[in-house]
Amino acid sequence: MPVWCQARRLSLVLASASLLFCVSHLFGQQQTQTGTIVGQVRLAKGGIPPDRVMVKLETRGAILSTAYTDNEGRFVFMDLWPNLYHISVNDENYYPAQVAVKVQSQLLSATFFAHILLVPRQEEKPQDTATTPSGGNPYMVDMAEYTHRFPKKVRKEYEEGLKSEAEAKHDEAKEHYRKALELAPEFYPARNNLGSLYMNQGNYRAAQEEFEEVVRQNQSDAAAYLNLGNLFLLQKRYQEALQSIEEGLRRQPFYGLGHFLLGTVYGRLGRFQDAETSLRKAVEYDPTLSKCHLELVNLYLHQRRTPEAIAELRYFVKSYPLDPLAAHAKQVLGRLEGTPAPQAH
């Protein structure tokens, strides 16, 4: 992923006695400034696209990165600097779709959620095998079956909300979701999307109300608990975040991002061994979560486990050379190894 934002200048002079603090502070500063966008692509009439689709991340007209959805329609973009991003799908089998997500600078370990609705160019019924997520997880919900239990007016408002989000008309999207909930208060997909919009806009109180209601209405959905846990994490309410994230992982135990959130919370609580275990699981389940390695570096430095921090940094710079934090990681690695970092040209 290319660097699209000039990083703040950092002091290159570090006294050996304060190396641990300064290096840990360096990564801490970077993490408070970057965010993660997690999203899912779904079909307008319910279900998941039968084939993987490519998702583009853009800002100011420039394509920053691309990713392919997994077998549940999910995608992730990591380490994003504060900015307004547009996420789009341009696949020959579907009409173009786009959503806008704003990454905010004041949030800690911020994760933002994006939902993309795809309308097939040919009105064909999706394959049955694509309407139910794979894996046989009893907690997973068949959205196609669920949404069709509600009146057409409810589904129409929900779909209009998704389309408004695709056009970055967030106020209109919220209004459509509210109308869907007025018609059917138990229609939790609209409530979850409404809560995500509130959270992305920094309205934490409203987001919490929506997510908590989603949990009450659908206690089987892992995403509802992870959304709520992430919201608590953003507010430094770590014990509440821990409880919600653990509940989410009970329902979706092999979800890499969930373990990343769990490891982050453990680290903030000083439970370093638990944090290390969770972060290792996160990268095992999802190797694209490069930020986990930097969280591990912070953990090791905090515990003065310098050789392990060096090994983790070496792995990071070798495995993720295009990551926005790769240059900083090389500088820190050079300091820890006692050699000068390469000069940028």
C-alpha positions as CSV (number, residue, x, y, z in Angstrom):
1,M,0.0,0.0,0.0
2,P,1.6,3.3,-1.0
3,V,2.2,6.2,1.4
4,W,-0.3,9.0,0.6
5,C,0.3,11.2,3.5
6,Q,3.5,12.9,4.7
7,A,4.4,11.6,8.2
8,R,5.2,14.0,11.0
9,R,9.0,14.6,11.5
10,L,10.3,12.6,14.5
11,S,13.5,13.2,16.4
12,L,16.3,10.9,15.3
13,V,18.4,11.5,18.5
14,L,17.5,8.9,21.2
15,A,19.6,8.5,24.4
16,S,20.2,4.8,25.1
17,A,18.7,5.1,28.6
18,S,15.4,6.3,27.2
19,L,15.4,4.1,24.1
20,L,12.6,1.8,25.3
21,F,10.2,4.7,26.1
22,C,10.9,6.7,22.9
23,V,10.6,3.7,20.6
24,S,7.4,2.6,22.2
25,H,6.1,6.1,22.0
26,L,7.0,6.3,18.3
27,F,4.7,3.4,17.4
28,G,2.1,4.6,19.8
29,Q,1.9,7.9,18.1
30,Q,1.6,6.2,14.7
31,Q,-1.2,3.9,15.9
32,T,-3.3,6.8,17.3
33,Q,-3.1,8.4,13.9
34,T,-4.1,5.4,11.7
35,G,-7.2,3.4,11.3
36,T,-8.6,0.3,9.7
37,I,-11.6,-0.1,7.4
38,V,-13.3,-3.4,7.6
39,G,-16.1,-4.1,5.1
40,Q,-18.4,-6.6,3.6
41,V,-19.9,-6.8,0.1
42,R,-23.4,-8.2,-0.2
43,L,-26.0,-8.6,-3.0
44,A,-29.0,-6.2,-3.1
45,K,-31.5,-9.1,-2.8
46,G,-29.6,-10.8,-0.1
47,G,-26.6,-13.1,0.1
48,I,-23.0,-12.9,-0.8
49,P,-21.5,-12.7,-4.3
50,P,-20.8,-16.2,-5.6
51,D,-17.3,-15.2,-6.7
52,R,-14.7,-12.9,-5.1
53,V,-14.8,-9.3,-6.2
54,M,-12.1,-6.7,-6.2
55,V,-12.5,-3.7,-4.0
56,K,-10.7,-0.4,-4.5
57,L,-9.6,2.1,-1.9
58,E,-9.4,5.7,-3.2
59,T,-8.9,9.2,-2.0
60,R,-9.0,12.4,-4.0
61,G,-9.3,10.5,-7.2
62,A,-6.2,8.3,-6.6
63,I,-6.3,4.5,-6.2
64,L,-4.4,3.7,-3.0
65,S,-4.9,0.0,-2.7
66,T,-7.0,-3.0,-3.8
67,A,-8.2,-6.1,-2.1
68,Y,-10.3,-9.1,-3.0
69,T,-13.3,-10.2,-0.8
70,D,-13.1,-13.5,1.0
71,N,-15.7,-16.3,0.9
72,E,-17.9,-14.3,3.2
73,G,-17.7,-11.1,1.2
74,R,-15.3,-9.4,3.6
75,F,-12.3,-7.1,3.0
76,V,-9.9,-5.1,5.1
77,F,-7.7,-2.0,4.5
78,M,-5.2,-1.4,7.3
79,D,-3.1,1.5,8.5
80,L,-5.0,4.4,7.0
81,W,-4.1,8.0,7.8
82,P,-6.9,10.4,8.8
83,N,-8.8,11.2,5.6
84,L,-12.0,10.7,3.7
85,Y,-11.8,7.5,1.7
86,H,-14.0,6.1,-1.1
87,I,-14.3,2.3,-1.4
88,S,-15.7,1.0,-4.7
89,V,-16.5,-2.1,-6.7
90,N,-16.4,-2.0,-10.5
91,D,-17.1,-5.5,-11.6
92,E,-18.6,-6.4,-15.0
93,N,-21.2,-8.5,-13.4
94,Y,-22.6,-5.7,-11.2
95,Y,-23.5,-2.0,-11.4
96,P,-20.8,0.2,-10.0
97,A,-21.1,0.8,-6.2
98,Q,-19.2,3.1,-3.8
99,V,-19.2,4.0,-0.1
100,A,-17.4,6.8,1.7
101,V,-15.7,6.3,5.1
102,K,-14.0,9.0,7.1
103,V,-11.0,7.9,9.2
104,Q,-10.6,10.3,12.2
105,S,-7.4,11.2,13.9
106,Q,-8.4,11.4,17.5
107,L,-9.4,7.7,17.8
108,L,-7.3,5.0,19.3
109,S,-6.9,1.8,17.3
110,A,-9.9,3.0,15.2
111,T,-11.8,0.5,13.1
112,F,-14.4,1.7,10.7
113,F,-17.0,-0.4,9.0
114,A,-18.2,-0.2,5.4
115,H,-21.1,-2.1,3.7
116,I,-21.3,-2.3,-0.1
117,L,-24.5,-3.3,-1.8
118,L,-24.1,-4.8,-5.3
119,V,-26.9,-5.0,-7.9
120,P,-26.4,-7.6,-10.6
121,R,-26.5,-6.3,-14.2
122,Q,-28.7,-9.3,-15.1
123,E,-31.6,-10.0,-12.8
124,E,-30.7,-13.5,-12.0
125,K,-31.4,-15.3,-8.7
126,P,-28.1,-15.7,-6.9
127,Q,-26.9,-19.3,-6.5
128,D,-28.2,-21.0,-3.4
129,T,-24.7,-21.8,-2.3
130,A,-23.8,-18.2,-2.1
131,T,-26.6,-17.0,0.1
132,T,-25.3,-18.7,3.2
133,P,-21.8,-18.0,4.6
134,S,-19.5,-21.0,4.5
135,G,-18.2,-22.9,7.5
136,G,-21.3,-24.2,9.2
137,N,-21.1,-21.7,12.0
138,P,-24.4,-21.9,13.9
139,Y,-24.1,-18.2,14.9
140,M,-24.0,-17.0,11.3
141,V,-27.2,-15.4,9.9
142,D,-28.6,-16.0,6.4
143,M,-29.3,-12.3,5.6
144,A,-31.3,-13.3,2.4
145,E,-33.7,-15.4,4.5
146,Y,-33.8,-12.8,7.3
147,T,-34.6,-9.7,5.2
148,H,-37.4,-11.4,3.3
149,R,-39.3,-12.0,6.4
150,F,-40.1,-8.3,6.5
151,P,-42.5,-6.2,4.4
152,K,-41.3,-4.8,1.1
153,K,-41.4,-1.2,2.4
154,V,-38.9,-2.1,5.1
155,R,-36.5,-3.7,2.7
156,K,-36.9,-0.8,0.3
157,E,-35.9,1.7,3.0
158,Y,-33.0,-0.4,3.9
159,E,-31.8,-0.8,0.4
160,E,-32.2,3.0,-0.2
161,G,-30.1,3.5,2.9
162,L,-27.4,1.3,1.4
163,K,-27.5,3.2,-1.9
164,S,-27.3,6.5,-0.1
165,E,-24.2,5.3,1.8
166,A,-22.7,4.2,-1.6
167,E,-23.1,7.8,-2.7
168,A,-21.6,9.2,0.5
169,K,-25.0,10.7,1.5
170,H,-24.7,9.7,5.1
171,D,-27.5,11.9,6.4
172,E,-29.9,10.5,3.8
173,A,-28.8,7.0,4.7
174,K,-29.5,7.5,8.4
175,E,-32.9,8.8,7.5
176,H,-33.7,5.7,5.4
177,Y,-32.5,3.4,8.2
178,R,-34.6,5.3,10.7
179,K,-37.7,4.9,8.5
180,A,-37.0,1.2,8.2
181,L,-36.8,0.9,11.9
182,E,-40.0,2.9,12.4
183,L,-41.8,0.3,10.2
184,A,-40.0,-2.7,11.8
185,P,-38.1,-1.9,15.0
186,E,-36.7,-5.5,15.1
187,F,-35.0,-5.1,11.7
188,Y,-31.6,-5.2,13.2
189,P,-29.5,-4.9,9.9
190,A,-30.7,-1.3,9.5
191,R,-30.0,-0.6,13.2
192,N,-26.4,-2.0,12.9
193,N,-25.7,0.2,9.8
194,L,-27.2,3.2,11.6
195,G,-24.9,2.5,14.6
196,S,-21.9,2.2,12.3
197,L,-22.7,5.6,10.8
198,Y,-23.0,7.2,14.2
199,M,-19.6,5.7,15.3
200,N,-17.8,6.8,12.1
201,Q,-19.1,10.3,12.8
202,G,-18.0,10.3,16.4
203,N,-21.5,10.2,17.9
204,Y,-20.6,7.4,20.4
205,R,-23.6,7.7,22.6
206,A,-26.0,7.2,19.7
207,A,-23.9,4.4,18.3
208,Q,-23.8,2.6,21.6
209,E,-27.6,2.7,21.9
210,E,-28.0,1.2,18.4
211,F,-25.4,-1.5,18.9
212,E,-26.8,-2.5,22.3
213,E,-30.2,-2.8,20.8
214,V,-28.8,-5.0,18.0
215,V,-27.3,-7.3,20.6
216,R,-30.6,-7.5,22.3
217,Q,-32.4,-8.3,19.1
218,N,-29.9,-10.8,17.7
219,Q,-27.6,-12.3,20.2
220,S,-26.2,-14.7,17.6
221,D,-24.5,-12.1,15.4
222,A,-20.8,-11.8,16.2
223,A,-20.5,-8.5,14.3
224,A,-22.9,-6.8,16.8
225,Y,-20.7,-7.7,19.7
226,L,-17.5,-6.7,17.9
227,N,-19.0,-3.4,16.9
228,L,-19.9,-2.7,20.5
229,G,-16.5,-3.8,21.7
230,N,-14.7,-1.6,19.2
231,L,-16.8,1.3,20.3
232,F,-15.8,0.8,23.9
233,L,-12.2,0.5,22.9
234,L,-12.3,3.8,21.1
235,Q,-13.6,5.3,24.4
236,K,-10.9,3.6,26.5
237,R,-13.6,1.6,28.3
238,Y,-11.4,-1.5,28.3
239,Q,-13.3,-3.8,30.6
240,E,-16.5,-3.3,28.7
241,A,-14.7,-3.7,25.4
242,L,-13.2,-7.0,26.6
243,Q,-16.5,-8.4,27.5
244,S,-18.1,-7.5,24.2
245,I,-15.2,-8.7,22.1
246,E,-15.0,-12.0,23.9
247,E,-18.8,-12.5,23.3
248,G,-18.2,-11.8,19.6
249,L,-15.4,-14.3,19.4
250,R,-17.5,-17.0,21.0
251,R,-19.7,-16.7,18.0
252,Q,-17.0,-16.3,15.4
253,P,-13.9,-17.8,17.0
254,F,-11.6,-17.8,13.9
255,Y,-12.1,-14.1,13.0
256,G,-8.6,-12.4,12.8
257,L,-9.8,-8.9,13.3
258,G,-11.7,-10.0,16.5
259,H,-8.5,-11.4,17.9
260,F,-6.6,-8.2,17.0
261,L,-9.2,-6.1,18.9
262,L,-8.9,-8.6,21.8
263,G,-5.1,-8.4,21.8
264,T,-5.2,-4.6,21.7
265,V,-7.5,-4.5,24.7
266,Y,-5.4,-6.9,26.7
267,G,-2.4,-4.7,26.0
268,R,-4.1,-1.6,27.3
269,L,-5.0,-3.6,30.4
270,G,-1.4,-4.7,31.0
271,R,-2.2,-8.4,30.3
272,F,0.8,-8.8,28.1
273,Q,0.9,-12.6,27.8
274,D,-2.8,-12.7,26.9
275,A,-2.2,-9.8,24.4
276,E,0.6,-11.7,22.8
277,T,-1.4,-14.9,22.4
278,S,-4.4,-13.1,20.9
279,L,-2.3,-11.1,18.4
280,R,-0.5,-14.3,17.3
281,K,-3.9,-15.9,16.7
282,A,-5.0,-12.8,14.7
283,V,-2.1,-13.0,12.2
284,E,-2.6,-16.8,12.0
285,Y,-6.2,-16.4,11.0
286,D,-5.6,-13.3,8.8
287,P,-2.0,-12.7,7.7
288,T,-3.0,-9.4,6.2
289,L,-3.3,-7.8,9.6
290,S,0.2,-6.2,9.6
291,K,-0.6,-3.9,12.5
292,C,-0.6,-6.9,14.8
293,H,3.2,-7.1,14.4
294,L,3.6,-3.5,15.5
295,E,1.4,-4.2,18.5
296,L,3.7,-7.1,19.4
297,V,6.7,-4.8,19.0
298,N,5.1,-2.4,21.5
299,L,4.4,-5.3,23.9
300,Y,8.0,-6.6,23.7
301,L,9.5,-3.1,24.2
302,H,7.3,-2.4,27.2
303,Q,8.6,-5.6,28.8
304,R,12.2,-4.9,27.7
305,R,12.2,-8.0,25.5
306,T,14.4,-6.2,23.0
307,P,15.6,-9.3,21.0
308,E,12.0,-10.4,20.4
309,A,11.1,-6.8,19.3
310,I,14.0,-6.8,16.9
311,A,12.9,-10.2,15.4
312,E,9.3,-8.9,15.1
313,L,10.4,-5.7,13.3
314,R,12.6,-7.7,10.9
315,Y,9.7,-9.9,10.0
316,F,7.5,-6.8,9.6
317,V,9.8,-4.9,7.2
318,K,10.5,-8.0,5.2
319,S,6.9,-9.1,4.9
320,Y,5.2,-5.7,4.5
321,P,7.6,-3.5,2.5
322,L,4.8,-1.3,1.1
323,D,3.1,-0.8,4.5
324,P,2.8,3.0,5.4
325,L,4.7,2.3,8.6
326,A,7.5,0.3,7.0
327,A,9.9,3.3,6.8
328,H,9.4,4.1,10.5
329,A,9.8,0.4,11.4
330,K,13.2,0.4,9.5
331,Q,14.4,3.4,11.5
332,V,13.4,1.9,14.8
333,L,15.0,-1.4,13.8
334,G,18.2,0.4,13.0
335,R,18.3,2.1,16.4
336,L,17.6,-1.2,18.3
337,E,20.3,-3.0,16.3
338,G,22.7,-0.1,17.0
339,T,23.2,0.7,13.4
340,P,22.1,3.9,11.6
341,A,18.9,3.8,9.7
342,P,19.1,4.2,5.9
343,Q,18.6,7.8,4.8
344,A,15.6,8.6,2.6
345,H,16.3,10.0,-0.8
